Amino acid sequence: MIIVMQKQASPESVTRVVAFIRSKGLQGHVSRGEERTIIGAVGDERVFHPNELESLPGVERAIRVLNEWRIISRESQADNTVITVRGASFGGGKRLDIVAADVGRQDADVVFADPFYMPARPYAVTEHSNEKNHIRAMQAVVADAHERGKPVMVRIRDVRQIESALASEADVLYLGGELMSNRTLQDEVGRLNTPVVLCKDKHHRADEWLVAAEHIALRGNHHIILGEAGTLSFEPDHPYRLDVDAIVRVRKISHLPVIANITRLWHGDMPQEVLYRLAEAAGADGIVSSLAARPVMRLAD
């Protein structure tokens, strides 16, 4: 069960609700967001009715939620969450064009930086060979984008990179799918007040994706954006594909905004322009690409 507190609810009201939950033999998990507090009741909910909680001071509503993702579910919040960063709104109705920094697009809504990228091959040559160079490159990208009034989304690949990304004034932290099972990292970003993109791992289902996002929300950070960057395909030459089904599903059962990253999914049979339109059709609130120009949706499409 999820108990949503009123915006003006006092700390005493929260304590009273938690005490009531515990008196019934359940555990109470408090998640304090920027705007309001949400309490999760874990245990046998049949011992009381939601009306009993709603009669307590400071309680806005109590909802029974059967899924493991409770704070981020449509049951707890019917309206879409809107996360605004430097004038760019994720989930605000306008689809954001998020462009890789090395493309140099001036008309991008958001700049995407991946300064800590390391190739899978052990002997591959990288442009930035050490941590200091990674940080300098990131700082340069952020400074340039901010000068133009653009927010920057920075991909981090390790919990130790959070501090440098925030010190460089990154506006959004981006966690790739390989970090979806990293609870330590999720706990850390959950304690921040910085928007974070959590990508679905290529091996996991949408439900597991939402459970991972719930871990972040439980720590208090409700500025979560879901990211789809590819799932396994059956084509040996093209091992990953855009998971359109997952985008549609999570938009239906969660109030969080969703973006798609197509930068590593395109190939000869599926160019970025087509992938971009697929992500649009699925309802993605933003699309990360390396396209040299913003695609125009044609009526014939």
N, C-alpha and C positions, 0 to 999 in steps of 0.2 A: 504494500500500500504506500502511496505517496501523499504526504500532507504538505500542501502549498500554503505558506504563511503570507499574511497580508504585507504589503510593502512597509507599512508603519509598525509592524509587529515588534514588540519590545523583547529584549533578551529573556525577561521573566516569562513571557508567553511561550517562547521556544522551550525553555526549561520545563514549564508546566506540561507541554505536549509530550516531551521526551519521558517525563516521569509517568504520565498516564500510560504511554506505550509499554514502558518497562513493568508497570504494575500489572499488566495483562500477560506478562511472560514473554514479550517480544523484545527485540533489540531495536534501538533507534539510531539511525545514521543521519547526522546533520550536515547538510551541504549549504554553505553560505555563499551565495552569489553576489554580484555587484548590486543587483536590484532587489532581490528577495531571497529568503531562506526556504529551502525545501528539506523536508524530513522524510526519510525512508523507514518504514516499519517492516522489519524482517522477522518472520515466524508465522504461526498459525493465526491468520487474520480473522478466522471465524469467531473468535472469542468476543468480538465487539463489532458494532456497526459504524460505518463512516459518519453517520449523523452525530454520534457521541463525540467524535473529534471536532466536527464542524461547529459544535456548540461551545467549544472552548474559546476564550478570548484570543484574538490575533490570528485565528485560522481562517483562511479564505475558502479552501475546499479540501476534501479528502477523497482520493480516488483509488479504487482497487486496480492494480496493474498486474497482469499475469506474467508478463515478460521480464527478463533479467535487466533490460534497459528501461528504467523507470523515469528518471529525471528527464531524459531526452525523448521520451515517447510522446506521441500525439495525444494520449490520454491526459498527460500532465499539462500539456499546452497545445491548444488547437491551432493557434496562429503560428506562422513561420517565424523562426528567430531571424532577426536582421542584425548583422555585425558590420558596423561602419568603421572604416579605418581611413583617415585622411580623405574623407569625402567619397570613398568607394564603398558601396554597401553590398555585402554578400547576403543574398536572400531578399534584397530590396525590390525585386521585380525586374531590374535591368541585368542582363547577362554580362558579366565582367570578362573583358579580354585580358588574360594574364599571359604576358609574353616573356620568354627567356631573355635574360639581360644581354647576352652576346648578340642578339638579333638587332638591338639598337632601335626598336620601334618607338617613335615619339608619341604615337597615338594610343599606346597601351593604357589600359585602366590601372593595371597593377604590374610591377616588374618582378619576375621570378629569378632568384639567384640560387645557384648550387655550388657555393665556393669550396665545399669540403668533398667534392666528388673524387672518388678513387676508382680507377678501372679494375675490372675483375682479373685481368691478366697480370701476373706478377712483374713482368718486364716491360709493361707498357709505359711509355714516356708521358708524364703529366706536365702541364704548363706551370702549375704551382706545386713545387715539390715539398714544401714544409708548412707547418701550421701557421707560422708568421705570415707567409705569403698568402695563405688562404684568407687570413683575417684582413690583410691589407686589401686584397681584391674585393672582399665583401664590403669593407668600409668605403671603397671607391664607388661601388655600385649604389650603395645606400645614399651616399652624399649626392651623387648625380641625380638619382631619382627624386630625392627630397627637394632638391633645388628646383625641380620641375613640378613639384607638388604631387608626386606619385608615391603611393605606398609600396613597400618592398616585402615580398614573401621570401624568406630564407630557409632553405632546406638544411636541416641538421641531421647528422648521422650517428651522433653519440651524445650522451648526457653531458659530457664535458664541454660541448660546443655551445650549450645554452647561454652561458655567461658571456662569451665573446659575441654571440649574435645579438643579445640584448644590449651589450655595451656599444655595439655598432648602430644601435637604434633601429634594428629590424622591427617591422610593424606586425608581421605574422610569422610564426614558426611553422615549418612544414615538416611533418614526420612521414617518411616513406613507408611503404607497406612492410618492409623488413623489420620495422620497429613496432608493429602492431601487437606483438607479444611481449614487448619490453615494459614490464610493470614499473620498474624503477624509473624509467624515463617518463612514463605516463604520470606517475606520482609527482615528479618534479614539475612538469608543465601544468599539472592540476593545481599546484599551489600558486601559479602565476596569475596575473590579471591581463595576460597577453593572448590575443587570438591564436589558435593553433589549428592546423590542418592535420587530421589523422587519416592516413590512407589505408585502404583495405589491402591486405597481403594477397598476392596472386593465388595462394593456396586456400584461402578462407572464404566462408560464406558471408552474406550480408548480416546475418544475425550475430555472428562472432565479431564482426566489425562494430556493431552497435554496442555489444558488451564491452569492448575495449574503450569506446568513447564514454561509456557510463563510468568507467574507472576514473577518467579525467574529471568528469562532472562531479563525482562524489568528493573529490578533493577541493571543490569550490570554484574551479574555472569553468564557467558555462559558455565561454566564447569559443565554441568548438565548431569547426567546419569539417565535414566529411569529404574525403578525397578518393576518387577512383582513378587508378593509374595502370590498370591492366590485370587480367586474369588469365589462367592457362587456357590455351586453345589446343585443338587436335592437329594443327598443321605443324609438322616438324621444321619447316622453313620459317614459319612465323609463330613462335611459341606463345605469344601473348596477344590478347585481343581486348577491346574495350568492353567492359561488363555493363552493357546497357540495362539489363534486367536488374542489376544491383542498384543502379542509380534510381530507377523507377520505384523499386521496392522501398528503399530507405526514405525517399521523399514522401511515401505514403504513410509509413509507420513512425517517422520521427519528424520533429519540427526543426531540426538542424539544417543549415544550408549545405549544399553539395556542389563540389567542383570536380571536373575531369581533367586529368593530365594525359595528353596524347603525344607528348614529345618523343616517346620511345616506342610507340605502338604502330606507327605508319610503316608501310612497305610498298612495293611496286603495285600490288593489287588493291591496296587500301591507302590512298594518299591522305595527308593531313586534312585537306579540305573536306573530304568525305567524313572522316572521323569527327571533325569539328561539327558538322551538321548532325551526325548521329548523337553526339553529346547534347547538342541543342534540343533535338527532338525528344531526348530522354528527360529533359527538364533541368539540366545542370545549371547552377547559378553562376558559374564561372568556368572558363576553359583555359588550361595552360597549354600553350603551343609555341612553336618556333617559326610560325608563318611570317613571311615578310610583309603581309598586308592582312587586314581584317576581312574574313570571308563575308560575302553578301548572300543572304538567303534568298534564293529565287523562288517565285511562285510555282514554277514547274517542279521544284524539288519536293 
